[in-house]
């Protein structure tokens, strides 16, 4: 089945996504069994990411379905079509992650000397938005419930990334960077993209909320508000995490400026 999908274009979609994200492309299904490139640790990381993004896209797809049906029932063709496109988009990403998981399953680990990776360049675009503000305090984030939301998100990610056996064995995930300054910088760079994505989706989520209020669809309102809450609080979570590591980011920028 995956061989057919590979020929039909899922491989091209994977290569396109890699060009956009900067991710390293996986080998083809035919190349994978003899592809001597990844260590056992790297293969496991790839497997966890494919498992997580596959599940995330599946649940995101499901959340769009009732919203699309609500618009469709009231002949709101344009928003219904837009959410249908979102459903198809997430469906394509779900197929992509299934393809990647199949390739990863075929990979054979090699003995690999652990080398120190080069320092990641500190991103500065959008500092006017992303840099922590004076009004962002622990008290504010506690009142908004972002700390509790963070615990929920970490629990969900752990259950999506780790298998039941891995969780029972006591394996855990590192959520905010890693042990090195490079990991922290890479995390902060990624948090900017994540914040943009969730802010964009939160803006889109306002459309069904306004629609439900206008048409007095009070039974639909809790679900639409819940979806908005999830996206907007995910954006706030990026800001909370960034605020916690901002001192390290400023240190990394000084080192980068000194070495340039």
C-alpha positions in Angstrom: 0.0 0.0 0.0 2.7 2.5 1.0 4.7 1.7 -2.2 1.7 2.7 -4.2 1.2 5.9 -2.2 4.9 6.7 -2.6 4.6 6.5 -6.4 1.4 8.6 -6.3 3.0 11.5 -4.6 3.4 11.1 -0.8 7.2 11.0 -1.3 7.0 14.3 -3.1 4.9 15.7 -0.3 7.5 14.5 2.2 10.4 16.2 0.3 8.3 19.4 0.0 7.6 19.4 3.7 11.4 18.9 4.4 12.3 21.9 2.2 9.8 24.0 4.2 10.8 22.9 7.7 14.5 22.2 7.1 14.0 18.6 8.3 16.3 15.9 6.9 14.5 13.8 4.3 14.1 10.1 4.9 15.2 7.5 2.3 12.6 5.8 0.1 11.0 2.5 1.1 13.4 0.6 -1.2 16.5 2.4 0.2 15.5 2.2 3.9 16.6 -1.4 4.8 20.2 -0.7 3.6 20.3 3.0 4.6 23.2 3.3 7.0 22.8 6.7 8.5 20.9 6.7 11.8 21.8 5.5 15.2 19.3 3.6 17.4 18.6 6.8 19.4 17.9 8.8 16.2 15.6 6.2 14.8 13.7 6.1 18.1 13.4 10.0 18.0 12.1 9.8 14.4 9.6 7.1 15.4 8.3 9.1 18.4 7.9 12.2 16.2 5.9 10.3 13.5 3.7 8.8 16.2 3.0 12.2 17.8 2.4 14.1 14.6 0.2 11.4 13.1 -2.0 11.3 16.2 -2.1 15.1 16.5 -3.2 15.5 12.8 -5.9 12.8 13.4 -7.4 14.5 16.3 -7.2 17.9 14.7 -9.0 16.5 11.7 -11.8 15.2 13.9 -12.2 18.6 15.6 -12.8 20.3 12.3 -15.6 17.9 11.2 -18.5 19.1 13.5 -17.6 22.7 12.7 -17.7 22.1 9.0 -21.1 20.3 9.4 -22.5 23.2 11.4 -21.6 25.6 8.6 -22.9 23.2 6.0 -26.3 22.8 7.8 -26.9 26.5 7.7 -25.8 26.9 4.0 -22.6 28.8 4.9 -20.8 27.4 1.9 -17.6 29.4 2.0 -16.6 28.6 5.7 -17.8 25.0 5.2 -15.6 24.6 2.2 -12.7 26.2 4.1 -13.0 23.8 7.0 -13.3 20.9 4.5 -10.0 22.0 3.0 -8.5 22.0 6.5 -9.8 18.5 7.0 -8.2 17.3 3.7 -5.0 19.1 4.7 -4.7 17.2 8.0 -5.7 14.0 6.2 -2.8 14.4 3.8 -0.5 15.0 6.8 -1.8 11.9 8.5 -1.0 9.9 5.4 2.4 11.5 5.3 3.2 10.5 8.9 2.0 7.0 8.2 4.4 6.8 5.3 7.3 8.1 7.4 6.5 5.6 10.2 6.7 2.8 7.6 10.0 4.0 6.3 11.4 4.4 9.9 10.3 0.9 10.7 12.5 -0.4 7.9 15.6 1.5 9.1 18.5 -0.5 10.6 20.5 1.3 13.3 24.3 1.7 13.0 27.0 2.4 15.6 27.6 6.1 15.4 30.1 8.2 17.2 28.3 11.0 19.1 29.6 14.3 17.8 29.0 17.8 19.2 26.5 19.5 16.9 27.2 23.0 15.6 25.5 25.8 17.5 22.1 26.8 16.1 21.7 30.4 15.0 19.5 32.5 17.3 16.4 33.7 15.5 15.5 37.4 16.0 12.7 37.9 13.6 9.5 39.1 15.3 11.2 40.1 18.5 8.7 42.9 18.9 6.1 40.1 19.4 8.0 37.1 20.7 10.3 38.7 23.3 8.8 38.4 26.8 7.0 41.6 27.9 7.0 43.2 31.4 3.4 42.4 31.9 4.1 38.6 31.5 4.4 37.5 35.1 4.1 34.1 36.9 1.0 35.5 38.6 -0.7 36.3 35.4 0.0 32.9 33.8 -1.2 31.2 37.0 -4.4 33.2 37.1 -5.0 32.3 33.4 -4.4 28.7 34.2 -1.5 28.3 31.7 0.6 26.3 34.2 -2.2 23.8 34.6 -2.6 23.8 30.8 1.1 23.1 30.5 0.8 20.0 32.7 -2.1 18.8 30.5 -0.2 19.4 27.3 2.9 17.6 28.6 0.7 14.6 29.6 -1.0 14.5 26.2 2.4 14.7 24.3 3.9 12.0 26.6 1.0 9.7 25.8 1.2 10.4 22.1 4.9 10.2 21.7 5.8 7.3 24.1 4.4 3.8 23.8 2.7 2.2 26.8 5.7 0.0 27.3 8.0 3.1 27.3 5.9 4.9 29.9 5.7 1.8 32.1 9.5 1.6 31.9 9.7 5.1 33.3 10.9 6.9 30.1 10.2 10.6 30.1 10.5 13.5 27.6 12.4 16.7 27.8 10.0 19.5 26.9 11.9 22.8 27.1 15.1 22.3 25.3 17.8 19.9 26.5 21.0 19.9 28.5 22.9 22.2 26.1 22.6 25.9 25.1 22.2 24.6 21.5 19.0 22.7 22.5 17.5 25.7 24.3 18.1 28.0 21.2 16.6 25.4 18.9 13.6 25.1 21.2 13.1 28.9 21.3 13.4 29.1 17.5 10.7 26.5 17.1 8.5 28.1 19.7 8.1 31.2 17.4 6.7 29.1 14.6 4.5 27.2 17.0 3.1 30.5 18.4 2.4 31.8 14.9 0.6 28.6 14.0 -1.6 28.5 17.1 -2.4 32.2 16.9 -3.4 31.8 13.3 -5.6 28.8 14.2 -7.1 30.7 17.2 -8.1 33.5 14.8 -9.7 31.0 12.5 -11.5 29.5 15.6 -13.2 32.8 16.2 -15.3 32.4 13.0 -17.4 29.4 14.3 -17.8 31.1 17.7 -19.2 34.3 16.1 -21.4 32.1 13.8 -22.8 30.1 16.7 -23.6 33.2 18.7 -25.2 35.0 15.7 -27.4 31.9 15.0 -28.0 31.3 18.7 -26.6 27.8 18.5 -26.0 27.6 22.2 -25.3 23.8 22.1 -22.5 24.4 19.6 -20.9 27.2 21.6 -19.1 25.1 24.3 -17.3 23.1 21.6 -16.2 26.1 19.5 -15.0 27.9 22.6 -13.1 24.8 23.7 -11.3 24.6 20.4 -10.4 28.3 20.6 -9.2 27.8 24.2 -6.9 25.0 23.1 -5.2 27.0 20.3 -4.9 30.3 22.2 -3.6 28.7 25.3 -1.1 26.7 23.2 0.2 30.1 22.0 0.3 31.4 25.6 2.2 28.3 26.5 4.9 29.1 23.9 5.3 32.5 25.6 5.5 31.0 29.1 8.2 28.5 28.0 10.1 31.3 26.2 10.0 33.5 29.3 11.5 30.7 31.4 14.5 30.3 29.0 15.0 34.0 27.9 18.0 34.6 30.1 19.8 31.7 28.3 18.7 33.0 24.9 20.2 36.4 25.7 23.4 34.7 26.7 23.4 32.7 23.4 22.9 35.9 21.5 25.9 37.5 23.2 28.1 34.5 22.3 26.8 34.6 18.8 27.7 38.3 18.4 31.1 37.8 20.0 31.9 34.9 17.6 30.6 36.6 14.4 
